[in-house]
């Protein structure tokens, strides 16, 4: 699904920019976990985090491994992009 190897350079840049422009809202997913899909974001310094598509918050989420807090990406534009480009 959100495998960077299948996204064009333009798609990667679009998603990255939407994430950069968005507010992050901390939330606690607790033990609840389920999603439409998930992937992994790896940074230049080799750190990584999980991106969860339509998870417990019903939004696009970031799940860092180094914190206990998850973050919802507050971007309707990003949600719509995933619905438009990667919905069944």
Secondary structure, 3 states (H helix, E strand, C coil): CCCCCCCCHHHHHHHHHHHHHCEEEEECCCCCCCCCEEEEEECCCCCEEEEEECCCCCCEEEEECCCCCEEEEECHHHHHHHHHHHCC
